[in-house]
Amino acid sequence: PREFYRDHEVFDFDMDAIFARNWVMLGFECEIGEKPGSYLATEIGLTPIVILRGKEGDIVGFNNSCRHR
């Protein structure tokens, strides 16, 4: 039913049961790029995430928000 997809309680349940408790694939390594500083910005549920390639070529991820906020 349409109401199932528009209900805020169902949405909140999904956010908690799926996105807050499980690993979620955000993309493939090739989507980030090979140069240090290359990045992929996306979301997990309602949380903005940025994944980037570090100076040594490693891949790291962070909440995409201002540190001073």
Secondary structure as GFF3:
##gff-version 3
##sequence-region A 1 69
A	DSSP	alpha_helix	2	6	.	.	.	ID=ss1
A	DSSP	alpha_helix	8	14	.	.	.	ID=ss2
A	DSSP	pi_helix	15	19	.	.	.	ID=ss3
A	DSSP	alpha_helix	29	32	.	.	.	ID=ss4
A	DSSP	beta_strand	39	44	.	.	.	ID=ss5
A	DSSP	beta_strand	47	53	.	.	.	ID=ss6
A	DSSP	beta_strand	59	63	.	.	.	ID=ss7
###
